Amino acid sequence: MQPLENKRTKIQSGIARARLLLKRDLAWLPGYPMRMTKIEGEPENPCPWQSDSMTSENDSTSWSIDGEHLRRAQMTVTKLRHRFPRALPKIVDDADDWLRRIDFLLGLLKGFVHHGQTFGSDDVLQSGVLPARWTNLAGRMKSTHPQLANLLDAVTFQTLSDQRNCDLESLVWIELHAAELTLLSSVNREQPLQLPIRILTARENFPSELLNVLVRCLTDPLICTCRWKRPHARLRQLCETTLKAAKQVEVVFPEDSSEESLAHLVTTTFLEVCADRPKQQRDRFALLNQLLASELVDVVAETQAKIVAGEEELSKRLRRLQPRHDQGPQPDFSSRDLKRKVAATSEIDRVRIATITALGNCLQLQKTFSPTESRLWIDFLTGFPPDHVALSIRLIAKWCHSWNYKADHRRNFIRVIILVSALIRRRGIPQSMLKHWYHHVDEKRAYNEFVVDTADELADQPKLEVRTVRLLEKVAFDFQFDIGSELISSLVEFAQATDNDDMSCSLIEHLTRKPDTTYTAIDLRLAYHFGDSVDVISDVLLSLDNHPDLTELATQLKPLADDKDLKRIIARRLADNDGKVLSRIAATTSILRNLKQPIPKCERFDQAAGWVNRYPSEFHSALESLGQAAADAPRIAESVLGKAFPSPEKLNQQIDALESKLTESAAKRNDNAQRDHPAEPFDTPQPNDEGRMRGRLTNLRRRRTQVPSVSLARREKLIEKLRKRTELELLQQYAATSRLHAAAAMQRRFSLKTFPDEWLSPPFDRVLREINGLDNPMQDLGIRLLFETSERTTRNFDEEPRNLVFRQRMEATGVRMEPWLSDQVRQSATTADGLPYQLAFTRDVIDFLLMGFHFDTCLSPDSFNFFSTVANAVDLNKRVVYAKTDTGKVIGRCLFALNDSGEVLTYYRYSHNPRDGFAEAVDQFAEQLASQMQTSIATGGKVSKLVAKDWYDDGPWQTNSNWLGDDGLLARLTKDGGDASLLPVLLEEVGRDFLKRRVTELAINTRVREKPQFLQSLLDEFENELSVRHKFTIGVNVDSIAISHRLLSQLRWSEIVGLVNRHQCNECDVFHGIAEYSRVFRVLSNFHPTLALRAIRASRPSSIKDDTSDPNRTRRSALAHVHRLLGREHLAAKLSAK
């Protein structure tokens, strides 16, 4: 015996082969004949056959059954009967019954094809091959419903040829819906049975209520004539034509629109759904049933009726205005009346028109939905209030537009809609949400909307949408806040910041009384971290939102929140925007954290018992806090409260002193009176002074006997003074302690004998903090640079192996390196105020590390490209020129580099005052340097990374002394030659290799911009050899739009966004080595607004999470322009307003 496994495999193989035979030779089954009578005079008599299976997954297909089809079919049936007897029952319901029915059908078709014998459904019913009950019911229905005779004939032959057993329920269903099927049979005169057969095929998945709506959509004349894309387009044309005709302008009568009607779209959509698999078909039919709600169909019919009435009235008026028999028009009304009547006739509700278009869009889009997405919209529409069904359709259409526009957020969008749908089904829709959505769909362009904004921010964060929708339920349903406000649009940020919904709701309720704005998750987390009450959290959050520089400072101070006193102090300072004091402790805190050292605790001091008792009890709490924070708390308290609450000893001392002065004054007066001569003025107090002294003495005696007291306002001020002094003492104590701990940790970490105190003083503490935050090996290089050059010398790295190799290679090519390695090259200049200054290579390590600090650039200690200052200091091929006065005042600085060919490159010239002539002095310095080094100045070429593995190349700048300058080669050639001959001459003069390395700087040269033919030929020559960065640089700098778009279209969006992100400098508003912000943003906006939006967002610091909180004016202006192009007028207005 064969093993069971082999036997099973053999059976499965037989089933597969049997299915293949059926598909090959009997693919036209099941179906029905379209003609059953012979055409006289035709030599051949093939049978037209419509294949339309109830279980078919394909569209309807017409066949022409001839003798060859019948021969192959008969052979296949014979094979199935004799060679696959065990496989056939696995394919059809009843093998014997199916073979009997197929034999009978093939007999009828053979008689028709070969002998011209006519046949009909009566032959089938009288043959007995079908069950008697089915036959009797079909015969009775043909007599009672003669209008369905053709349909019943088709169903009879379909049943005869179907692989399933005879279905009696299909006839029962036809009888129940005879009226609807009769109407549908008249829709398509060419294929009258297509729709009824398809409906009958899909009846198990077809909602019963959809049939009536479908019949109305396909038979109502108003809906059949409605054009869903522009329903009132012809009405508008008639209005314009009528007004022109009234002015006796020659016009042409507008023709009917050729656009697709809504009925045709419904038919197409229905047939597409019928072709789906049963499971997907069920979902799509349910969605179609929701989309074609009876309320929406009523809106379509009513709107189309108004449109038709308006078209008829305007057509009549237009005919009267048209001249007849060489006579002009004879209007019986004035021009003003005509305009008014035309306007009244053509006035159609814009919302209704938008609803029809949205319905068409949804019908067209639903075929692109996956089963999950179909069920998603079904759930959403099911829970939507019936009286706002038009809003739901318009919402879906607009959401799908955003969905397709942001295809990468499709999954996030589904996550949000699922939860929103569940919320709506559970609690309905509050008025604030309806108002928000109506505002969203009524906007002509775009508008901030909760679902879309939330989907944008999810970014694959698990369960974030759950917390967001939970917050939405609280704020929209419980608190009934305005959903369309800027504050509520930040719900996802609130959900990101904390999972404490009660705290978030309390904060949101508190913030509703503040100016309406958006908030970022970073700021919210920091506010929650330092705040211990809603009021404090709100104050900190508002301060962080208004002052972005505080966000980085607060992030560095997060470890201090473990100390409740420091936490309270930091929160108050942040709320008051007092970052000056906090910045002093941020650096040392960051150093300790980077070195993984514990954060020191503030010491708590013990004071003498009862030292606060001499002050009123209202001050005791503040005084006890001061006593714990400061060792000399009694002295500090006396300095603050002593004037208002003097001690008895102090009062007695003052009284004794005044009494002594008055006694001495009286004694002198008596002595002078006895000697009969007046005293000198300086020997005896004057009467006025003596009176004031007596008044002061009286007041002091009274205060000694009374209990000291102050007003309520005065008392609050004094308590506030004590609180601020306590905070200052704690901060100073922590600053001193953290400095000691940081210095000790640095000494241990880097095995230092001593630690310079200046490195923990501003701004060097920021430098040290940033170096500790670098990744290796840049961190090790920075530390070595600091402590190996602590005596203020530099170039200790000149003997590094890679530096030595570079130097030897340069000297081998004839470049003299002595001027480069020394500071012997000098250039003098004068500022606009006449102050002399001098340019020279710096040898001070501090100058290297503070390159960005002096001019607040991206190389600053707090900025993202600070690491490059380390590379500039340790690599031999990079130097920095500083311009300083005799007193050490910095006028400007410029980075110099040597490319791999030994040419001198100069970079952006940073100066405080452009009128100081620093840029021109740099050019002169470069000329002198290149002359002494026996090399040339270039504006391009590779600059290698030597000791440092990372370096930020912001792109060299042009000088006036190179071949592109006023006296250079290009200037001479452009002056003498034309566009066509320029490239060959230039190639001959400098060579192709030289020109290849300088295509970018040549293409953006002002002289080349005036030579479009030369630029075109230059790019044709070298375009395929340009790198991504060079193509982008040329594309954003050339004046020719065609060339710009041609180059940009060759780049992937990710490449452009990456370039923008790597080369941006937020402090300088430039993409180093490429172009200014404004130019890049303008070019990208004209090329593709969506790409421009991504690039603009990629250019901002990571701490800025949304467009409206961006403080950069250039970027805000570009964002407003792009959002306007993308139809987001609301966002554009907000960005332009601030």
Secondary structure, DSSP 8 states (H G I E B T S, - for coil): ---HHHHHHHHHHHHHHHHHHHHHH-TT-SEEES--S--TT-S---EEEEE--TT--S--EEEEE-HHHHHHHHHHHHHHHHT-TTTGGGTSS-HHHHHHHHHHHHHHHHHHHHH-----HHHHHHHT-S-HHHHHHHHHHHHH-GGGHHHHHHHHHHHHH-SS---HHHHHHHHHTHHHHHHHHTT-SSSTTHHHHHHHHTGGGS-HHHHHHHHHHHH-HHHHT-BSSSTTHHHHHHHHHHHHHHTT----------S-BHHHHHHHHHHHHHTS-HHHHHHHHHHHHHHT-HHHHHHHHHHHHHHHHHHHHHHHHHHHHS-BTTB----SS-HHHHHHHHHHHH---HHHHHHHHHHHHHHHHGGG--HHHHHHHHHHHHHS-GGGHHHHHHHHHHHHHHHHHTGGGHHHHHHHHHHHHHHHHHH---HHHHHHHHHHHH-SS----HHHHHHHHHTT-TTHHHHHHHHHIIIIIIS---TTSTTGGGHHHHHHH-S-HHHHHHHHHHHTTS------HHHHHHHHHH-SSHHHHHHHHHHHHH-THHHHHHHHTGGGGGSHHHHHHHHHHHHTT-HHHHHHHHHHHHHHHHTT------------TTTTTTS-GGGHHHHHHHHHH-TTHHHHHHHHHTTTS--HHHHHHHHHHHHHHHHHHHHHHHHHHHTTS---TTTS--HHHHHHHHHHHHHHHHHHHS-----HHHHHHHHHHHHHHHHHHHHHHHHHHHHHHHHHHHHHHHT-S---GGGGSTTHHHHHHHHHHS-TTHHHHHHHHHHHTTTS---GGGGSHHHHHHHHHHHHTT---HHHHSS---EEEE-TTS-EEEEEE---HHHHHTTTTTTT-TTSTTSTTTHHHHHHHH-TTEEEEEEE-TT--EEEEEEEEE-TTS-EEEEEEEES-GGG-HHHHHHHHHHHHHHHHT--B-S-------S-S-------B--TTSTTSTTSHHHHHHHHS-HHHHHHHHHHHH-HHHHHTTHHHHHTSHHHHT-HHHHHHHHHHHGGG--HHHHHHHHHH-S-HHHHHHHHTTS-HHHHHHHHHHHEETTTTEETTTEEHHHHHHHHHHH-HHHHHHHHHHTS-TT--SGGG---HHHHHHHHHHHHHTT-HHHHHHHHH-
